[in-house]
């Protein structure tokens, strides 16, 4: 993309990537920024992990327990959000079916492989 370009990704045209534990994602991104819709089945877990990206997330549907290294677990629900600094160990356990909107900077190349 060139500076000033605009890109549109229509949900109806985007295939979901099926991942482990009932996780699916739909993406739009460039090298500096990525947005991902993540869907988890009830009981699914996002294993503890860390990455060099900043992450902001928003709970669209459902309820989950958010784990972050060095902090107490917190239960998040619809309308709640979270921030994860680079290289901080974190993960989730889904109490119900969950839909999240996650934004990463820079983009996560591992998500598009």
C-alpha positions in Angstrom: 0.0 0.0 0.0 1.1 3.5 -0.7 0.7 6.4 1.7 -2.8 7.7 1.4 -4.1 4.4 0.1 -7.3 3.0 1.6 -8.1 -0.7 1.9 -11.4 -2.3 2.6 -11.9 -5.9 3.7 -15.5 -7.0 3.6 -16.5 -9.7 6.1 -18.5 -11.6 3.5 -15.4 -11.9 1.3 -13.0 -12.9 4.1 -12.4 -16.5 5.0 -12.0 -17.4 8.7 -8.8 -19.2 9.5 -9.5 -22.2 11.7 -7.0 -22.7 14.5 -6.7 -24.9 17.5 -9.2 -24.9 20.4 -12.1 -23.5 18.4 -10.2 -20.2 17.6 -10.9 -18.4 14.3 -9.6 -15.1 13.0 -10.4 -12.6 10.3 -7.7 -10.0 9.5 -6.9 -6.7 8.0 -3.4 -5.3 8.2 -0.4 -3.5 6.9 3.2 -3.7 8.2 2.5 -1.3 11.1 -0.9 -2.3 12.3 -3.2 -5.4 12.4 -6.8 -6.0 13.5 -8.0 -9.5 14.2 -11.4 -10.8 15.2 -10.9 -13.9 17.4 -13.7 -16.3 18.2 -13.3 -19.0 20.9 -15.6 -21.8 21.9 -16.7 -22.0 25.5 -14.0 -23.7 27.5 -11.3 -22.8 25.0 -8.0 -21.4 26.2 -5.6 -18.9 24.7 -2.4 -20.5 26.1 0.1 -18.3 28.0 2.4 -16.6 25.4 4.3 -13.4 24.8 5.1 -11.5 21.6 7.0 -8.3 20.8 3.9 -6.5 19.7 1.7 -4.1 21.6 -1.9 -5.4 21.8 -5.2 -3.8 22.7 -8.3 -6.0 22.9 -12.0 -5.5 23.2 -14.6 -8.1 24.3 -17.4 -8.1 21.8 -19.2 -11.2 23.1 -18.9 -13.5 26.0 -16.9 -13.8 29.2 -13.3 -14.8 29.9 -10.6 -14.9 32.5 -7.5 -12.9 31.5 -4.1 -14.0 32.8 -1.1 -11.7 32.8 2.3 -12.5 34.4 2.8 -10.8 37.7 -0.9 -9.7 38.1 -4.0 -11.3 39.5 -6.4 -12.9 37.1 -9.3 -10.8 36.1 -12.7 -11.7 34.6 -13.7 -9.7 31.5 -17.0 -9.4 29.8 -18.8 -7.6 27.0 -17.5 -4.0 26.6 -14.3 -4.6 28.6 -10.9 -4.1 27.1 -7.3 -4.8 27.9 -3.8 -3.7 27.0 -0.8 -6.0 26.7 2.7 -4.4 26.6 5.4 -6.1 24.4 6.9 -9.3 25.7 4.5 -9.7 28.6 3.3 -13.3 29.2 -0.5 -13.5 28.9 -3.4 -15.8 28.1 -7.1 -16.4 28.5 -9.7 -19.0 29.5 -13.1 -18.7 28.0 -16.0 -19.1 30.3 -18.5 -18.8 27.4 -18.2 -18.5 23.7 -16.1 -15.4 23.2 -15.6 -12.9 20.3 -12.6 -10.5 20.7 -11.3 -7.6 18.6 -7.5 -7.5 18.9 -5.3 -4.8 17.5 -1.5 -5.3 17.2 1.3 -3.0 16.4 3.4 -3.8 14.4 1.4 -6.4 12.6 1.9 -10.1 13.6 3.5 -11.9 10.7 2.8 -15.2 12.5 -0.9 -14.6 12.0 -0.7 -14.6 8.3 1.4 -17.7 7.6 
